[in-house]
Amino acid sequence: MAEVTSPAKASPAVGPEKANTRPARGSRPPRPNYKHIHRFPFPLNVQPVLLPPVIPHNPVSIISAVLSYLTFLISPPSQEIYSAYFDPATSSIHVTDERAIRALWERGFFGKGNLSRSEPSWLEREKKRRGLLGGQSSEEVTRKRRAERRELKLERARSERLLIEERLKVEAAARESGRATPSTDGVADATAITIEKFSVKKAMDAKYRESREARLRTAQNGEPVPAPDASSSANGKSVRFSSVAEEKEVTSTSTIPLQDSSSTYGDDVDADDIFENQEHLQISNEEAFFLVYGLGVLRVFDREQSSAIPASSLLPLLRRHSYFPPNDDSAKLEPDDPFMLSYVVYHHFRSLGWVVRSGVKFGTDYLLYNRGPVFSHAEFAVIIVPSYTHSYWSQTEKLKEYAAAKQARSWWWLHCVNRVQAQVKKSLVICYVEVPPPVDSSQDIGTLLGQYRVREFLLRRWIPNRTRD
């Protein structure tokens, strides 16, 4: 299903004069070894039985093999079972144990931090914000890059406005003196040079470092940290902006000094004792049932009864809570419940080795990652569409109308979704789930899931400037 691309052409050799202009590797903080951290695809302890070689004419090798096999039978490798609890108020499942949080995230990318965008990193970011840890978090790096980009746009707007005012002054002076309108080629060249100047990232980095060092020196001398002047330009002239633009600029570039944690808490206080981790891992219902039924590494507890919910009782519970508001216990379970359709697709792609994450930010049901979100972007976006091809759904007119209403999609909807995926460079996969006729919900879970079928349909938008060959 993935598109095979040809390897990139080898780049020409770089001379020593160009190689010296590259930034040094030591200037960037070292990245974590994600290959080692996420080396396990699932939170399972898989230890195959490795028997020593058996040599027929050597009885010692036979005894060694038997002893190894008996040792494995007597003390098999233990599998840790993690705990989570089901919250009926929000119809979600939460994990609060820090050890379980790290294991579920590092081994399969299950869930997300409720105070983070993806990886549960609130505690680390809070320690860095209070000065207890060195370095910068990913959110801080993103915020810095966005601030630099915003400052670049403001500087470019200032330079363009100054050059326009200079050109208007020259033209006005020429009209007053009665001479012909002077050529503006020099002004245009200056405009291009100035815009190119402010488009260079090195110049922006130098300006950012200079302003930061000036603020640090001012703060060390005990003076108040001055806010950057929104009306000052690069060449010393003043430019007036609207009140809304000035307010946005001052708000985005102003810096609030943080309180020194060492002076407040003392040097003998441990960082973990200052504040506790207020973040928990929130896993989707599909992920939770896959961990409970598919892998057997999770136990979901009920907050009200404080007892573990077996898989046979967890499935109807999640099916009822897939509606809003949740259905009553006496309500009949339908074969096209939202949870059943989504879990069948989730289990299907997880079994094929894909890392399945929520695709709500792109207007889809799921996103498929080849290895995980820390390694690369998602290649495919999945849309789930129920399909009623079984003969049961065409027996009566009422069932035909019900099936047609459930699987109806408009071309406008398909065009909008496909356009979004093309802009973010993802291929749209439409998954048709064959819905079986209603059956007894008390039967075995494996038999129930085996009645569903998944058909994949890859839809790629043709873009002329990307597919010219």
Secondary structure, DSSP 8 states (H G I E B T S, - for coil): ---------------HHHHTTS--GGGS-----HHHHT--SSS------------TT-HHHHHHHHHHHHHHHHS------EEEEEETTTTEEEE--HHHHHHHHHTT--SEETTSSSS--HHHHHHHHTTSS-S--HHHHHHHHHHHHHHHHHHHHHHHHHHHHHHHHHHHHHHHHT------HHHHHHHHHHHHHHH-HHHHHHHHHHHHHHHHHHHHTT-------TTB-TTS-B----HHHHHHHHHHH-------HHHHH-TTS-HHHHS-----EEE-HHHHHIIIIII--EEEEETTT-SEE-HHHHHHHHHHTTSSS---TTS---TT-HHHHHHHHHHHHHHTT-EEEE-GGGTSSEEEESS-TTTS--SEEEEEEEE--SGGGGSSHHHHHHHHHHH---HHHHHHHHHHHHHTT-EEEEEEEE------TTS-HHHHHTT-EEEEEEE----TTT---
